[in-house]
Every structure is written in C-alpha cells, then in structure tokens.
Amino acid sequence: MIVRSSKQPLWVPSEARRRAANLTRFIDLVNRKHGLRVRSIESCGSGRGRDCRVLAVVWDFAGVVASRGYDQVVDDLTRFPGARWF
C-alpha cells in the first residue's frame, strides 16, 4: 500500500489551545529572557551553531535539578565532536 503525504495537517489547535500550550509558554520565555522574536520551536535551533541561550532556558523552564550550576552552555561551538556542554 502506498501512502501519499498531504500538505494539510490532520488537526489544527484553536488559538486558545495554542496560547495555553507549554511549547508556546516556553517560546514566550525564550523571547522575554533574551529579547528575541522566536515564533516557532524550529527557529529556536536555526542559524549558525544554533542559539545556545535556548538550551539554558530549557533548564529554567523544565526545572532541571543538577548537582551544580553552569557558567556557560558550550565551550566552543566550532568543535564538533569535542565541544563541552554545560
């Protein structure tokens, strides 16, 4: 059986649901903390080397508990593999 993909989504949330979604709250937090204008989760990771500030916000938003804090998210974005995270 051949399944053809469609450009039409199976479901689209109402505006009220979209505003109340955790993902929307996360994107809003990223924008507030860093003065960004991110509109989707896809754009959070776009650009050269990705925006590591978003990773730091994940810790705050998700309530990550770690044995210690961090001074920087990544030491050298040009070293892949080999970069040291958190």
BELZI-V227476 format. One record per residue. N is the residue number from 1. RES is the residue in one small letter. SS is DSSP state (H for helix, E for strand, L for the rest). Layout:
BEGIN
n = {N,N}
res = {RES,RES}
ss = {SS,SS}
END
This chain:
BEGIN
n = {1,2,3,4,5,6,7,8,9,10,11,12,13,14,15,16,17,18,19,20,21,22,23,24,25,26,27,28,29,30,31,32,33,34,35,36,37,38,39,40,41,42,43,44,45,46,47,48,49,50,51,52,53,54,55,56,57,58,59,60,61,62,63,64,65,66,67,68,69,70,71,72,73,74,75,76,77,78,79,80,81,82,83,84,85,86}
res = {m,i,v,r,s,s,k,q,p,l,w,v,p,s,e,a,r,r,r,a,a,n,l,t,r,f,i,d,l,v,n,r,k,h,g,l,r,v,r,s,i,e,s,c,g,s,g,r,g,r,d,c,r,v,l,a,v,v,w,d,f,a,g,v,v,a,s,r,g,y,d,q,v,v,d,d,l,t,r,f,p,g,a,r,w,f}
ss = {L,L,L,L,L,L,L,L,L,L,L,L,L,L,H,H,H,H,H,H,L,H,H,H,H,H,H,H,H,H,H,H,H,H,L,L,L,L,L,L,H,H,H,H,L,L,L,L,L,L,L,H,H,H,H,H,H,H,H,H,H,H,L,L,L,L,L,L,L,L,L,L,L,E,L,L,L,L,L,L,L,L,L,L,E,L}
END
